[in-house]
Amino acid sequence: MTTLLALDTATEACSVALLHDGKVSSHYEVIPRLHAQKLLPMIKALLQQAGIGLGQVEAIAFGRGPGAFTGVRIAIGVVQGLAFALDRPVLPVSNLALLAQRAYREHGATQVAAAIDARMDEVYWGCYRENAGEMRLVGEEAVLAPAAVSLAPGGGQWFGAGTGWGYGERLAAQVAQQDATLLPHAEDLLTLAGFAWARGEALAADMAQPVYLRDKVATPKAR
């Protein structure tokens, strides 16, 4: 059976998950600014818990952004280091998709407007719909001012997920329910990576690249 490792550090949350012998195990902590120190020990503990070595991992999935720039870079660095050393492929997954998948898992939401606070008075934004258990992007992901967001066409009730919903009424989108505390979780990354793995979408280690959405990562927005 497939053995997949998943890790995510793109937001305040740091999490790892493992699929082995058909069983999923995970570890999740909200630890801002401690990802670099905690990530490798978390991976080691998870593998020890499952009683396997890194060499048994067939592919490594990671949250490729958007999110905190430093956090995304930490994930990329660790994933490339492990994947090159093990000669294993990688599975990059959008962090907005992770939010949508978590909202589906925890709230049963089949249409999710995922939003991550991008700072500088903007949000990372993406709309997702469930298809056979997988939350799939409808349209494109973008970085937008709260007043510029919009829901994908098609009607039905939407669930708002992620820290971007902390902008509240400034977001130009109406949803039936929302959870502004929701952060990406590696368990949902593992789920999405499983779909990608089955479709043959794994990439070579050197293709593990971040997706920031914002071109200028350190320039304050003009007022």
C-alpha positions as CSV (number, residue, x, y, z in Angstrom):
1,M,0.0,0.0,0.0
2,T,1.1,3.6,-0.6
3,T,3.1,5.4,2.1
4,L,2.8,9.2,1.8
5,L,4.2,11.9,4.1
6,A,2.6,15.4,4.2
7,L,3.8,18.6,5.9
8,D,2.6,22.2,6.0
9,T,4.1,25.3,7.6
10,A,2.5,28.1,5.5
11,T,0.4,29.6,8.3
12,E,0.6,29.9,12.1
13,A,-0.1,26.1,12.1
14,C,2.6,23.5,11.7
15,S,1.4,20.0,10.9
16,V,2.6,16.7,9.5
17,A,0.6,13.6,8.5
18,L,1.4,10.1,7.4
19,L,-0.5,7.5,5.4
20,H,0.9,4.0,5.9
21,D,-0.8,0.6,5.6
22,G,-4.0,2.5,5.0
23,K,-3.9,4.3,8.3
24,V,-3.6,8.1,8.8
25,S,-1.7,9.6,11.7
26,S,-1.0,13.3,12.2
27,H,0.4,16.0,14.5
28,Y,-0.8,19.6,14.5
29,E,0.3,22.6,16.5
30,V,-0.4,26.3,16.2
31,I,3.2,27.6,16.9
32,P,3.9,30.9,15.2
33,R,7.6,31.4,14.4
34,L,8.6,28.0,15.7
35,H,8.1,25.9,12.5
36,A,11.8,25.7,11.6
37,Q,12.6,24.2,15.0
38,K,9.6,21.9,15.3
39,L,9.0,20.5,11.8
40,L,11.8,17.8,11.6
41,P,11.2,16.5,15.2
42,M,7.5,16.2,14.4
43,I,8.2,14.2,11.2
44,K,10.6,12.0,13.1
45,A,8.1,11.3,15.9
46,L,5.4,10.5,13.4
47,L,7.5,8.0,11.6
48,Q,8.6,6.4,14.9
49,Q,5.0,6.2,16.0
50,A,4.2,4.3,12.7
51,G,7.3,2.1,13.1
52,I,8.8,3.0,9.8
53,G,11.8,4.8,8.4
54,L,12.0,7.7,6.0
55,G,13.1,5.3,3.2
56,Q,9.7,3.7,3.2
57,V,8.0,7.0,2.2
58,E,7.0,6.9,-1.5
59,A,6.3,10.6,-2.0
60,I,6.2,13.8,0.1
61,A,3.3,16.2,-0.1
62,F,3.6,19.9,1.0
63,G,1.5,23.0,1.3
64,R,3.0,25.1,-1.5
65,G,1.3,28.4,-0.5
66,P,-0.1,30.9,-0.6
67,G,0.6,31.8,3.0
68,A,3.4,33.4,5.1
69,F,6.5,33.7,2.9
70,T,8.9,32.4,5.6
71,G,6.6,29.5,6.4
72,V,6.3,28.5,2.8
73,R,10.0,28.6,2.3
74,I,10.6,26.4,5.3
75,A,8.3,23.7,3.9
76,I,10.0,23.9,0.5
77,G,13.5,23.6,2.0
78,V,12.6,20.6,4.1
79,V,10.7,18.9,1.3
80,Q,13.5,19.4,-1.2
81,G,16.1,18.2,1.2
82,L,14.2,15.0,2.1
83,A,13.1,14.3,-1.5
84,F,16.5,14.7,-3.0
85,A,18.1,12.6,-0.3
86,L,15.5,9.8,-0.7
87,D,15.1,10.2,-4.5
88,R,11.4,10.6,-4.0
89,P,8.8,12.7,-5.9
90,V,6.8,15.5,-4.4
91,L,3.2,16.5,-4.4
92,P,2.6,20.3,-4.1
93,V,-0.9,21.3,-2.9
94,S,-2.5,24.7,-2.5
95,N,-3.0,25.9,1.1
96,L,-6.3,27.4,0.1
97,A,-7.4,23.9,-1.1
98,L,-6.3,22.6,2.3
99,L,-8.6,25.0,4.0
100,A,-11.5,24.0,1.8
101,Q,-10.8,20.3,2.4
102,R,-10.7,20.9,6.1
103,A,-14.0,22.7,6.0
104,Y,-15.5,19.8,4.1
105,R,-14.1,17.3,6.6
106,E,-15.1,19.1,9.7
107,H,-18.2,21.0,8.7
108,G,-19.5,19.0,5.7
109,A,-19.2,22.1,3.5
110,T,-19.3,21.3,-0.2
111,Q,-18.8,24.9,-1.5
112,V,-16.0,26.8,0.3
113,A,-14.7,30.3,-0.1
114,A,-11.2,29.9,1.3
115,A,-9.4,33.1,2.5
116,I,-6.1,33.6,4.2
117,D,-5.1,36.9,5.6
118,A,-2.3,38.1,3.2
119,R,-1.5,41.2,5.4
120,M,-1.2,44.6,3.6
121,D,-5.0,44.8,3.6
122,E,-5.4,41.9,1.2
123,V,-6.5,38.3,1.3
124,Y,-5.5,35.1,-0.6
125,W,-8.7,33.9,-2.1
126,G,-10.0,30.8,-3.8
127,C,-13.4,29.1,-4.3
128,Y,-13.8,25.3,-4.1
129,R,-16.5,22.8,-4.8
130,E,-16.5,19.1,-3.7
131,N,-16.2,16.4,-6.3
132,A,-16.2,12.8,-5.2
133,G,-14.7,13.8,-1.8
134,E,-12.1,16.2,-3.2
135,M,-12.4,20.0,-3.0
136,R,-11.5,21.4,-6.4
137,L,-10.7,24.9,-7.4
138,V,-13.4,26.8,-9.3
139,G,-11.9,29.7,-11.3
140,E,-8.5,31.0,-10.1
141,E,-6.7,31.7,-6.8
142,A,-5.8,35.4,-6.3
143,V,-4.6,38.0,-3.9
144,L,-7.2,40.7,-3.6
145,A,-8.5,43.6,-1.5
146,P,-11.4,42.4,0.8
147,A,-13.8,44.5,-1.2
148,A,-12.8,42.9,-4.5
149,V,-13.5,39.2,-3.7
150,S,-16.4,37.3,-5.3
151,L,-17.9,33.9,-5.1
152,A,-17.8,31.5,-8.0
153,P,-21.0,31.4,-10.1
154,G,-23.4,28.5,-9.7
155,G,-25.6,29.4,-6.6
156,G,-26.0,27.3,-3.5
157,Q,-24.7,27.9,0.0
158,W,-21.1,28.8,0.7
159,F,-18.9,28.3,3.7
160,G,-16.2,30.8,4.5
161,A,-13.0,29.3,5.8
162,G,-9.7,30.8,7.0
163,T,-8.2,33.8,8.6
164,G,-9.1,36.1,5.7
165,W,-12.7,36.0,7.0
166,G,-11.4,38.1,9.9
167,Y,-12.0,41.1,7.6
168,G,-15.7,40.4,8.3
169,E,-18.1,42.7,6.5
170,R,-15.4,44.2,4.4
171,L,-15.3,41.0,2.4
172,A,-17.6,41.5,-0.7
173,A,-19.0,38.0,-0.4
174,Q,-22.0,36.6,1.5
175,V,-21.7,33.1,3.0
176,A,-24.2,31.0,5.0
177,Q,-21.5,30.1,7.6
178,Q,-17.9,30.9,8.3
179,D,-14.9,30.0,10.5
180,A,-12.2,32.6,10.6
181,T,-10.1,30.5,13.0
182,L,-9.6,27.6,10.5
183,L,-6.0,26.9,9.5
184,P,-4.6,24.4,7.0
185,H,-4.1,20.9,8.4
186,A,-1.7,18.2,7.0
187,E,-4.4,15.6,7.4
188,D,-6.3,17.3,4.6
189,L,-3.1,17.8,2.7
190,L,-2.7,14.1,2.8
191,T,-6.2,13.6,1.4
192,L,-5.7,15.9,-1.5
193,A,-2.2,14.5,-2.2
194,G,-3.8,11.0,-2.3
195,F,-6.0,12.2,-5.2
196,A,-3.1,13.8,-7.0
197,W,-0.9,10.7,-6.5
198,A,-3.7,8.4,-7.9
199,R,-3.8,10.7,-11.0
200,G,0.0,10.5,-11.5
201,E,0.6,14.1,-10.7
202,A,3.8,13.6,-8.6
203,L,6.7,15.8,-9.6
204,A,10.5,15.6,-9.4
205,A,12.0,17.2,-6.2
206,D,13.4,20.2,-8.1
207,M,9.9,21.1,-9.1
208,A,9.0,21.8,-5.5
209,Q,8.3,25.5,-5.9
210,P,6.4,28.0,-3.7
211,V,3.3,29.8,-4.9
212,Y,3.1,33.2,-3.4
213,L,0.4,34.8,-5.6
214,R,1.9,38.2,-4.7
215,D,4.8,39.2,-6.9
216,K,6.2,41.8,-4.5
217,V,6.6,40.0,-1.2
218,A,8.1,42.8,0.9
219,T,6.8,46.1,-0.6
220,P,4.1,47.8,1.5
221,K,0.9,48.5,-0.5
222,A,0.6,52.0,-1.8
223,R,-2.0,54.0,0.0
